[in-house]
Amino acid sequence: MNKDAYGALPDDLKQVIDKNSGIELARKFGIAMDEGDIRGRKIAEDAGNNIITLDEAETEKWKTLSEKVTTDWIEEMNGKGLDGTTLFNDAVALIDKHNQ
């Protein structure tokens, strides 16, 4: 949520948002998505779909091609007066920390 929009809310509505957001809720949603992926993959396999797993070389190609998205986002954040590189690195660190 936009920080200014959140700041403009009355305290009771801030409490509603605070109670229904945060790392624990994100974790629960992540678990639900992972479980949904498992069910979805089984449905796809049972329907005879061809599941392809990218090899290391192809995965690296995709990572390289997607670097521009990251660079553009960092530049956009920098343009808003934020430290895009730090925001990105912090996000990656949090993903690594909570993806174990």
C-alpha positions, -999 to +999 in steps of 0.1 A: +000+000+000+012+035-007+028+049+024+010+083+021-024+066+016-018+044+046-007+074+067-039+092+058-061+065+072-077+067+106-061+045+133-089+019+133-085+013+096-047+011+100-053-016+126-074-036+101-047-034+075-020-042+101-039-072+114-044-086+079-009-081+064+027-087+072+052-116+070+030-142+087+002-136+063+026-136+033+040-170+046+004-184+048-003-172+012+030-187+000+021-221+015-013-219-001+002-211-035+028-239-032+000-264-024-021-251-053+009-256-076+012-292-065-025-298-072-023-279-105+007-298-117-010-331-109-041-320-129-019-310-158+000-343-157-032-364-154-046-345-184-015-356-204+002-323-206+039-322-214+058-307-185+091-293-195+118-284-170+144-260-183+180-272-181+208-250-166+218-234-198+182-224-208+175-212-172+206-189-175+193-175-208+160-166-191+178-150-162+200-130-185+170-118-206+151-108-174+179-086-161+166-056-180+134-058-159+154-056-127+176-028-141+145-008-152+128-013-119+159-001-100+161+030-122+124+037-116+129+035-079+160+057-081+139+082-101+114+083-072+142+092-048+146+057-034+177+035-034+166+010-059+197-012-056+193-015-018+156-022-021+163-050-047+191-065-027+170-064+005+142-082-013+165-109-026+179-114+009+144-117+024+134-142-003+165-163+004+159-161+041+123-172+040+127-197+012+144-222+033 
